[in-house]
Amino acid sequence: MKSKEEVVKEMQLVVEQMRLDDIEENPDCENEFFTCDACGDTKSLAGSVQYGNYRLCNDCVLFAEVGFELGQIKNIEELIDAMEDKRLEADCEFLKNEQKRLEN
């Protein structure tokens, strides 16, 4: 059985290759952005993955795939639930920045 570190290293390579493949197939995707359903950040489409109703950025794809591989999560909803605080943080940051922008 692979160690946690081996799984993480292996998945990092896989996920990075997915990002590079996306850019090779469609160079524009690196400059097209969306809001990740897991972390709530605005991220590049390159390397993102659609899991059912959720689109995850490349960073969160790594979390998801490592979680699946290690048996820490059974489905994508578990990751979405686990990252709720991170999304709230991102939403609050956006609102604070928007308020500052409107005040200036």
Secondary structure, 3 states (H helix, E strand, C coil): CCCHHHHHHHHHHHHHHHHHHHHHHCHHHHHCEEECCCCCCEEECCCCEEECCEEECHHHHHHHHHHHHCCCCCCHHHHHHHCHHHHHHHHHHHHHHHHHHHHC
